[in-house]
């Protein structure tokens, strides 16, 4: 439960159980539960990316798959409190100077 309450942080389960992260994950956390938590974390991250990429656009509501403006406004409000820099995530990723080193000119 501590692992689940922490949002899936392996170190929390390991500390509580007095084991290494590997032992805690492999022996005490059902694979299905791990998958569910990690899938949720990925979806949240993807939503932040989509929100950032569509910020201020007419199609943001549709891109984020909300039913109405109220749902979108509530989501944006939650994002503002949870991830204050969400609006600039896409800009930061696209301006990363290390990105050019990792991906030569035509390999992006």
N, CA, C and O atoms as a GROMACS GRO file, in nm:
protein
  432
    1UNK      N    1   0.082  -0.120   0.000
    1UNK     CA    2   0.000   0.000   0.000
    1UNK      C    3   0.086   0.126   0.000
    1UNK      O    4   0.051   0.225  -0.063
    2UNK      N    5   0.199   0.121   0.070
    2UNK     CA    6   0.285   0.241   0.073
    2UNK      C    7   0.338   0.271  -0.066
    2UNK      O    8   0.346   0.388  -0.106
    3UNK      N    9   0.373   0.168  -0.140
    3UNK     CA   10   0.421   0.187  -0.277
    3UNK      C   11   0.312   0.250  -0.361
    3UNK      O   12   0.338   0.345  -0.436
    4UNK      N   13   0.190   0.200  -0.351
    4UNK     CA   14   0.077   0.252  -0.428
    4UNK      C   15   0.048   0.397  -0.388
    4UNK      O   16   0.029   0.482  -0.475
    5UNK      N   17   0.045   0.425  -0.258
    5UNK     CA   18   0.018   0.561  -0.210
    5UNK      C   19   0.125   0.660  -0.254
    5UNK      O   20   0.097   0.779  -0.269
    6UNK      N   21   0.246   0.611  -0.275
    6UNK     CA   22   0.355   0.700  -0.318
    6UNK      C   23   0.352   0.728  -0.467
    6UNK      O   24   0.432   0.806  -0.518
    7UNK      N   25   0.261   0.664  -0.539
    7UNK     CA   26   0.256   0.681  -0.683
    7UNK      C   27   0.347   0.584  -0.756
    7UNK      O   28   0.378   0.605  -0.874
    8UNK      N   29   0.389   0.479  -0.688
    8UNK     CA   30   0.470   0.376  -0.753
    8UNK      C   31   0.619   0.396  -0.738
    8UNK      O   32   0.696   0.349  -0.822
    9UNK      N   33   0.662   0.463  -0.634
    9UNK     CA   34   0.805   0.486  -0.614
    9UNK      C   35   0.864   0.363  -0.544
    9UNK      O   36   0.831   0.335  -0.428
   10UNK      N   37   0.952   0.288  -0.613
   10UNK     CA   38   1.007   0.164  -0.558
   10UNK      C   39   1.080   0.182  -0.426
   10UNK      O   40   1.074   0.094  -0.340
   11UNK      N   41   1.150   0.293  -0.408
   11UNK     CA   42   1.227   0.315  -0.286
   11UNK      C   43   1.137   0.318  -0.163
   11UNK      O   44   1.179   0.276  -0.055
   12UNK      N   45   1.015   0.365  -0.178
   12UNK     CA   46   0.921   0.371  -0.065
   12UNK      C   47   0.886   0.230  -0.019
   12UNK      O   48   0.887   0.200   0.101
   13UNK      N   49   0.855   0.143  -0.114
   13UNK     CA   50   0.822   0.004  -0.079
   13UNK      C   51   0.944  -0.066  -0.019
   13UNK      O   52   0.931  -0.140   0.079
   14UNK      N   53   1.060  -0.043  -0.076
   14UNK     CA   54   1.182  -0.107  -0.026
   14UNK      C   55   1.212  -0.064   0.117
   14UNK      O   56   1.246  -0.147   0.202
   15UNK      N   57   1.199   0.064   0.144
   15UNK     CA   58   1.226   0.113   0.279
   15UNK      C   59   1.127   0.054   0.379
   15UNK      O   60   1.166   0.011   0.488
   16UNK      N   61   1.002   0.053   0.343
   16UNK     CA   62   0.898   0.000   0.433
   16UNK      C   63   0.920  -0.148   0.462
   16UNK      O   64   0.903  -0.194   0.575
   17UNK      N   65   0.957  -0.223   0.358
   17UNK     CA   66   0.974  -0.368   0.374
   17UNK      C   67   1.112  -0.407   0.424
   17UNK      O   68   1.134  -0.521   0.465
   18UNK      N   69   1.205  -0.312   0.423
   18UNK     CA   70   1.341  -0.342   0.468
   18UNK      C   71   1.419  -0.425   0.369
   18UNK      O   72   1.506  -0.502   0.408
   19UNK      N   73   1.390  -0.409   0.241
   19UNK     CA   74   1.458  -0.483   0.135
   19UNK      C   75   1.513  -0.387   0.032
   19UNK      O   76   1.496  -0.265   0.041
   20UNK      N   77   1.581  -0.444  -0.068
   20UNK     CA   78   1.625  -0.362  -0.180
   20UNK      C   79   1.504  -0.334  -0.268
   20UNK      O   80   1.401  -0.400  -0.258
   21UNK      N   81   1.518  -0.235  -0.355
   21UNK     CA   82   1.408  -0.204  -0.447
   21UNK      C   83   1.374  -0.324  -0.534
   21UNK      O   84   1.257  -0.354  -0.557
   22UNK      N   85   1.476  -0.393  -0.582
   22UNK     CA   86   1.453  -0.509  -0.670
   22UNK      C   87   1.374  -0.618  -0.599
   22UNK      O   88   1.280  -0.672  -0.655
   23UNK      N   89   1.412  -0.650  -0.476
   23UNK     CA   90   1.342  -0.753  -0.400
   23UNK      C   91   1.199  -0.710  -0.374
   23UNK      O   92   1.106  -0.790  -0.389
   24UNK      N   93   1.180  -0.585  -0.333
   24UNK     CA   94   1.045  -0.536  -0.304
   24UNK      C   95   0.956  -0.544  -0.427
   24UNK      O   96   0.843  -0.591  -0.420
   25UNK      N   97   1.007  -0.499  -0.540
   25UNK     CA   98   0.928  -0.499  -0.664
   25UNK      C   99   0.899  -0.641  -0.710
   25UNK      O  100   0.785  -0.675  -0.740
   26UNK      N  101   1.003  -0.725  -0.716
   26UNK     CA  102   0.986  -0.860  -0.770
   26UNK      C  103   0.906  -0.954  -0.681
   26UNK      O  104   0.839  -1.043  -0.732
   27UNK      N  105   0.912  -0.935  -0.551
   27UNK     CA  106   0.851  -1.032  -0.461
   27UNK      C  107   0.723  -0.986  -0.391
   27UNK      O  108   0.645  -1.069  -0.346
   28UNK      N  109   0.701  -0.858  -0.382
   28UNK     CA  110   0.588  -0.811  -0.302
   28UNK      C  111   0.483  -0.732  -0.380
   28UNK      O  112   0.373  -0.709  -0.330
   29UNK      N  113   0.515  -0.692  -0.500
   29UNK     CA  114   0.421  -0.610  -0.577
   29UNK      C  115   0.375  -0.686  -0.701
   29UNK      O  116   0.455  -0.713  -0.790
   30UNK      N  117   0.248  -0.719  -0.707
   30UNK     CA  118   0.198  -0.792  -0.824
   30UNK      C  119   0.225  -0.716  -0.954
   30UNK      O  120   0.208  -0.594  -0.961
   31UNK      N  121   0.267  -0.789  -1.054
   31UNK     CA  122   0.301  -0.731  -1.184
   31UNK      C  123   0.186  -0.648  -1.240
   31UNK      O  124   0.208  -0.542  -1.299
   32UNK      N  125   0.063  -0.694  -1.221
   32UNK     CA  126  -0.055  -0.624  -1.272
   32UNK      C  127  -0.071  -0.487  -1.206
   32UNK      O  128  -0.105  -0.389  -1.272
   33UNK      N  129  -0.045  -0.481  -1.076
   33UNK     CA  130  -0.054  -0.354  -1.004
   33UNK      C  131   0.056  -0.259  -1.050
   33UNK      O  132   0.032  -0.140  -1.068
   34UNK      N  133   0.176  -0.311  -1.069
   34UNK     CA  134   0.285  -0.230  -1.120
   34UNK      C  135   0.248  -0.171  -1.255
   34UNK      O  136   0.266  -0.051  -1.278
   35UNK      N  137   0.197  -0.254  -1.342
   35UNK     CA  138   0.160  -0.209  -1.476
   35UNK      C  139   0.053  -0.100  -1.471
   35UNK      O  140   0.061  -0.001  -1.544
   36UNK      N  141  -0.047  -0.118  -1.386
   36UNK     CA  142  -0.154  -0.019  -1.374
   36UNK      C  143  -0.101   0.116  -1.327
   36UNK      O  144  -0.138   0.219  -1.382
   37UNK      N  145  -0.016   0.115  -1.227
   37UNK     CA  146   0.038   0.241  -1.173
   37UNK      C  147   0.130   0.307  -1.275
   37UNK      O  148   0.120   0.428  -1.297
   38UNK      N  149   0.217   0.231  -1.336
   38UNK     CA  150   0.310   0.289  -1.434
   38UNK      C  151   0.237   0.340  -1.558
   38UNK      O  152   0.275   0.441  -1.615
   39UNK      N  153   0.133   0.270  -1.600
   39UNK     CA  154   0.052   0.314  -1.713
   39UNK      C  155  -0.014   0.448  -1.682
   39UNK      O  156  -0.018   0.538  -1.765
   40UNK      N  157  -0.065   0.460  -1.560
   40UNK     CA  158  -0.127   0.586  -1.519
   40UNK      C  159  -0.025   0.700  -1.519
   40UNK      O  160  -0.057   0.811  -1.561
   41UNK      N  161   0.097   0.673  -1.472
   41UNK     CA  162   0.201   0.777  -1.470
   41UNK      C  163   0.237   0.820  -1.612
   41UNK      O  164   0.256   0.940  -1.637
   42UNK      N  165   0.247   0.727  -1.703
   42UNK     CA  166   0.278   0.760  -1.842
   42UNK      C  167   0.167   0.843  -1.903
   42UNK      O  168   0.193   0.942  -1.972
   43UNK      N  169   0.042   0.804  -1.878
   43UNK     CA  170  -0.071   0.880  -1.931
   43UNK      C  171  -0.072   1.023  -1.879
   43UNK      O  172  -0.099   1.117  -1.954
   44UNK      N  173  -0.044   1.039  -1.750
   44UNK     CA  174  -0.039   1.174  -1.694
   44UNK      C  175   0.069   1.258  -1.762
   44UNK      O  176   0.048   1.374  -1.794
   45UNK      N  177   0.185   1.197  -1.782
   45UNK     CA  178   0.294   1.267  -1.849
   45UNK      C  179   0.255   1.304  -1.993
   45UNK      O  180   0.283   1.414  -2.038
   46UNK      N  181   0.192   1.211  -2.063
   46UNK     CA  182   0.149   1.238  -2.200
   46UNK      C  183   0.047   1.352  -2.203
   46UNK      O  184   0.049   1.436  -2.294
   47UNK      N  185  -0.042   1.356  -2.105
   47UNK     CA  186  -0.140   1.464  -2.098
   47UNK      C  187  -0.072   1.599  -2.076
   47UNK      O  188  -0.114   1.700  -2.134
   48UNK      N  189   0.032   1.602  -1.995
   48UNK     CA  190   0.107   1.726  -1.974
   48UNK      C  191   0.170   1.771  -2.105
   48UNK      O  192   0.165   1.889  -2.139
   49UNK      N  193   0.228   1.677  -2.179
   49UNK     CA  194   0.288   1.712  -2.308
   49UNK      C  195   0.184   1.764  -2.407
   49UNK      O  196   0.208   1.864  -2.476
   50UNK      N  197   0.070   1.698  -2.412
   50UNK     CA  198  -0.037   1.741  -2.503
   50UNK      C  199  -0.089   1.878  -2.462
   50UNK      O  200  -0.110   1.965  -2.547
   51UNK      N  201  -0.110   1.899  -2.332
   51UNK     CA  202  -0.158   2.029  -2.282
   51UNK      C  203  -0.060   2.139  -2.318
   51UNK      O  204  -0.101   2.247  -2.361
   52UNK      N  205   0.068   2.112  -2.301
   52UNK     CA  206   0.169   2.212  -2.332
   52UNK      C  207   0.174   2.242  -2.482
   52UNK      O  208   0.183   2.358  -2.522
   53UNK      N  209   0.169   2.138  -2.563
   53UNK     CA  210   0.177   2.155  -2.708
   53UNK      C  211   0.055   2.226  -2.766
   53UNK      O  212   0.064   2.291  -2.870
   54UNK      N  213  -0.059   2.213  -2.699
   54UNK     CA  214  -0.183   2.273  -2.752
   54UNK      C  215  -0.228   2.394  -2.672
   54UNK      O  216  -0.339   2.444  -2.693
   55UNK      N  217  -0.144   2.442  -2.581
   55UNK     CA  218  -0.181   2.555  -2.497
   55UNK      C  219  -0.225   2.676  -2.581
   55UNK      O  220  -0.151   2.723  -2.667
   56UNK      N  221  -0.344   2.724  -2.554
   56UNK     CA  222  -0.397   2.840  -2.625
   56UNK      C  223  -0.458   2.810  -2.761
   56UNK      O  224  -0.503   2.902  -2.830
   57UNK      N  225  -0.460   2.685  -2.801
   57UNK     CA  226  -0.515   2.648  -2.931
   57UNK      C  227  -0.663   2.611  -2.918
   57UNK      O  228  -0.707   2.561  -2.814
   58UNK      N  229  -0.738   2.635  -3.024
   58UNK     CA  230  -0.881   2.602  -3.025
   58UNK      C  231  -0.906   2.452  -3.003
   58UNK      O  232  -1.006   2.413  -2.942
   59UNK      N  233  -0.816   2.370  -3.052
   59UNK     CA  234  -0.836   2.226  -3.049
   59UNK      C  235  -0.783   2.159  -2.921
   59UNK      O  236  -0.779   2.036  -2.914
   60UNK      N  237  -0.743   2.237  -2.821
   60UNK     CA  238  -0.690   2.178  -2.698
   60UNK      C  239  -0.793   2.089  -2.630
   60UNK      O  240  -0.759   1.980  -2.581
   61UNK      N  241  -0.917   2.132  -2.626
   61UNK     CA  242  -1.025   2.054  -2.564
   61UNK      C  243  -1.033   1.915  -2.629
   61UNK      O  244  -1.039   1.814  -2.560
   62UNK      N  245  -1.033   1.913  -2.762
   62UNK     CA  246  -1.042   1.787  -2.835
   62UNK      C  247  -0.914   1.704  -2.819
   62UNK      O  248  -0.921   1.582  -2.803
   63UNK      N  249  -0.799   1.768  -2.824
   63UNK     CA  250  -0.672   1.696  -2.813
   63UNK      C  251  -0.658   1.626  -2.678
   63UNK      O  252  -0.602   1.516  -2.670
   64UNK      N  253  -0.710   1.689  -2.574
   64UNK     CA  254  -0.703   1.630  -2.440
   64UNK      C  255  -0.823   1.541  -2.410
   64UNK      O  256  -0.830   1.480  -2.303
   65UNK      N  257  -0.916   1.534  -2.502
   65UNK     CA  258  -1.032   1.446  -2.492
   65UNK      C  259  -1.124   1.479  -2.374
   65UNK      O  260  -1.170   1.391  -2.303
   66UNK      N  261  -1.148   1.610  -2.356
   66UNK     CA  262  -1.244   1.652  -2.255
   66UNK      C  263  -1.378   1.680  -2.322
   66UNK      O  264  -1.384   1.712  -2.440
   67UNK      N  265  -1.485   1.668  -2.244
   67UNK     CA  266  -1.620   1.685  -2.300
   67UNK      C  267  -1.660   1.831  -2.316
   67UNK      O  268  -1.737   1.865  -2.406
   68UNK      N  269  -1.609   1.917  -2.228
   68UNK     CA  270  -1.651   2.057  -2.233
   68UNK      C  271  -1.544   2.148  -2.173
   68UNK      O  272  -1.443   2.101  -2.119
   69UNK      N  273  -1.568   2.277  -2.184
   69UNK     CA  274  -1.472   2.377  -2.134
   69UNK      C  275  -1.454   2.368  -1.983
   69UNK      O  276  -1.345   2.396  -1.932
   70UNK      N  277  -1.558   2.330  -1.911
   70UNK     CA  278  -1.549   2.320  -1.766
   70UNK      C  279  -1.447   2.213  -1.727
   70UNK      O  280  -1.363   2.237  -1.640
   71UNK      N  281  -1.454   2.096  -1.790
   71UNK     CA  282  -1.357   1.989  -1.762
   71UNK      C  283  -1.215   2.037  -1.794
   71UNK      O  284  -1.122   2.013  -1.717
   72UNK      N  285  -1.201   2.105  -1.907
   72UNK     CA  286  -1.069   2.155  -1.946
   72UNK      C  287  -1.018   2.256  -1.844
   72UNK      O  288  -0.902   2.249  -1.803
   73UNK      N  289  -1.102   2.348  -1.802
   73UNK     CA  290  -1.062   2.449  -1.704
   73UNK      C  291  -1.020   2.385  -1.571
   73UNK      O  292  -0.922   2.426  -1.510
   74UNK      N  293  -1.095   2.285  -1.528
   74UNK     CA  294  -1.061   2.216  -1.403
   74UNK      C  295  -0.927   2.144  -1.416
   74UNK      O  296  -0.845   2.146  -1.323
   75UNK      N  297  -0.905   2.082  -1.531
   75UNK     CA  298  -0.778   2.012  -1.554
   75UNK      C  299  -0.662   2.112  -1.555
   75UNK      O  300  -0.559   2.087  -1.492
   76UNK      N  301  -0.679   2.224  -1.624
   76UNK     CA  302  -0.574   2.327  -1.631
   76UNK      C  303  -0.544   2.379  -1.491
   76UNK      O  304  -0.428   2.402  -1.456
   77UNK      N  305  -0.648   2.398  -1.411
   77UNK     CA  306  -0.630   2.446  -1.274
   77UNK      C  307  -0.548   2.346  -1.192
   77UNK      O  308  -0.457   2.385  -1.118
   78UNK      N  309  -0.580   2.217  -1.205
   78UNK     CA  310  -0.504   2.114  -1.134
   78UNK      C  311  -0.359   2.110  -1.184
   78UNK      O  312  -0.266   2.095  -1.104
   79UNK      N  313  -0.341   2.123  -1.315
   79UNK     CA  314  -0.206   2.125  -1.371
   79UNK      C  315  -0.126   2.241  -1.315
   79UNK      O  316  -0.009   2.225  -1.278
   80UNK      N  317  -0.188   2.358  -1.309
   80UNK     CA  318  -0.119   2.475  -1.256
   80UNK      C  319  -0.066   2.452  -1.115
   80UNK      O  320   0.042   2.499  -1.080
   81UNK      N  321  -0.142   2.379  -1.033
   81UNK     CA  322  -0.097   2.354  -0.896
   81UNK      C  323   0.002   2.238  -0.887
   81UNK      O  324   0.092   2.242  -0.803
   82UNK      N  325  -0.013   2.136  -0.971
   82UNK     CA  326   0.074   2.019  -0.966
   82UNK      C  327   0.204   2.036  -1.043
   82UNK      O  328   0.311   1.995  -0.997
   83UNK      N  329   0.195   2.097  -1.160
   83UNK     CA  330   0.310   2.112  -1.251
   83UNK      C  331   0.314   2.257  -1.298
   83UNK      O  332   0.271   2.286  -1.410
   84UNK      N  333   0.365   2.348  -1.216
   84UNK     CA  334   0.358   2.491  -1.248
   84UNK      C  335   0.421   2.529  -1.382
   84UNK      O  336   0.379   2.628  -1.443
   85UNK      N  337   0.518   2.454  -1.429
   85UNK     CA  338   0.587   2.487  -1.554
   85UNK      C  339   0.530   2.414  -1.676
   85UNK      O  340   0.595   2.409  -1.781
   86UNK      N  341   0.411   2.357  -1.666
   86UNK     CA  342   0.359   2.272  -1.773
   86UNK      C  343   0.348   2.345  -1.906
   86UNK      O  344   0.364   2.282  -2.011
   87UNK      N  345   0.321   2.473  -1.904
   87UNK     CA  346   0.302   2.547  -2.030
   87UNK      C  347   0.431   2.557  -2.113
   87UNK      O  348   0.425   2.576  -2.234
   88UNK      N  349   0.544   2.543  -2.048
   88UNK     CA  350   0.672   2.560  -2.118
   88UNK      C  351   0.745   2.429  -2.147
   88UNK      O  352   0.856   2.432  -2.199
   89UNK      N  353   0.686   2.317  -2.114
   89UNK     CA  354   0.753   2.187  -2.131
   89UNK      C  355   0.793   2.165  -2.276
   89UNK      O  356   0.908   2.131  -2.304
   90UNK      N  357   0.701   2.182  -2.369
   90UNK     CA  358   0.732   2.158  -2.511
   90UNK      C  359   0.838   2.255  -2.559
   90UNK      O  360   0.929   2.215  -2.632
   91UNK      N  361   0.829   2.382  -2.521
   91UNK     CA  362   0.932   2.478  -2.561
   91UNK      C  363   1.069   2.439  -2.510
   91UNK      O  364   1.168   2.447  -2.583
   92UNK      N  365   1.075   2.396  -2.386
   92UNK     CA  366   1.203   2.354  -2.328
   92UNK      C  367   1.259   2.233  -2.400
   92UNK      O  368   1.379   2.226  -2.426
   93UNK      N  369   1.174   2.138  -2.430
   93UNK     CA  370   1.221   2.018  -2.500
   93UNK      C  371   1.272   2.052  -2.640
   93UNK      O  372   1.374   1.997  -2.684
   94UNK      N  373   1.204   2.140  -2.708
   94UNK     CA  374   1.244   2.172  -2.844
   94UNK      C  375   1.366   2.263  -2.850
   94UNK      O  376   1.428   2.274  -2.955
   95UNK      N  377   1.401   2.328  -2.739
   95UNK     CA  378   1.517   2.417  -2.736
   95UNK      C  379   1.637   2.357  -2.665
   95UNK      O  380   1.735   2.427  -2.641
   96UNK      N  381   1.631   2.230  -2.630
   96UNK     CA  382   1.738   2.164  -2.557
   96UNK      C  383   1.864   2.158  -2.642
   96UNK      O  384   1.864   2.091  -2.745
   97UNK      N  385   1.972   2.227  -2.602
   97UNK     CA  386   2.094   2.227  -2.683
   97UNK      C  387   2.159   2.089  -2.692
   97UNK      O  388   2.226   2.059  -2.791
   98UNK      N  389   2.141   2.004  -2.591
   98UNK     CA  390   2.198   1.869  -2.595
   98UNK      C  391   2.128   1.782  -2.698
   98UNK      O  392   2.186   1.684  -2.746
   99UNK      N  393   2.005   1.817  -2.732
   99UNK     CA  394   1.928   1.739  -2.830
   99UNK      C  395   2.000   1.736  -2.964
   99UNK      O  396   2.000   1.633  -3.032
  100UNK      N  397   2.060   1.848  -3.002
  100UNK     CA  398   2.130   1.853  -3.130
  100UNK      C  399   2.252   1.762  -3.130
  100UNK      O  400   2.288   1.707  -3.234
  101UNK      N  401   2.316   1.746  -3.015
  101UNK     CA  402   2.432   1.657  -3.006
  101UNK      C  403   2.390   1.512  -3.016
  101UNK      O  404   2.460   1.430  -3.077
  102UNK      N  405   2.276   1.478  -2.956
  102UNK     CA  406   2.229   1.340  -2.955
  102UNK      C  407   2.176   1.296  -3.090
  102UNK      O  408   2.190   1.180  -3.129
  103UNK      N  409   2.114   1.390  -3.162
  103UNK     CA  410   2.051   1.355  -3.290
  103UNK      C  411   2.110   1.441  -3.401
  103UNK      O  412   2.076   1.559  -3.414
  104UNK      N  413   2.198   1.384  -3.481
  104UNK     CA  414   2.255   1.459  -3.593
  104UNK      C  415   2.145   1.513  -3.684
  104UNK      O  416   2.031   1.468  -3.678
  105UNK      N  417   2.180   1.610  -3.767
  105UNK     CA  418   2.087   1.686  -3.849
  105UNK      C  419   1.963   1.615  -3.900
  105UNK      O  420   1.852   1.662  -3.875
  106UNK      N  421   1.977   1.506  -3.969
  106UNK     CA  422   1.862   1.442  -4.033
  106UNK      C  423   1.808   1.321  -3.956
  106UNK      O  424   1.732   1.243  -4.012
  107UNK      N  425   1.846   1.306  -3.832
  107UNK     CA  426   1.806   1.186  -3.758
  107UNK      C  427   1.704   1.215  -3.649
  107UNK      O  428   1.696   1.140  -3.553
  108UNK      N  429   1.627   1.320  -3.661
  108UNK     CA  430   1.532   1.355  -3.556
  108UNK      C  431   1.402   1.289  -3.576
  108UNK      O  432   1.310   1.309  -3.496
   0.00000   0.00000   0.00000
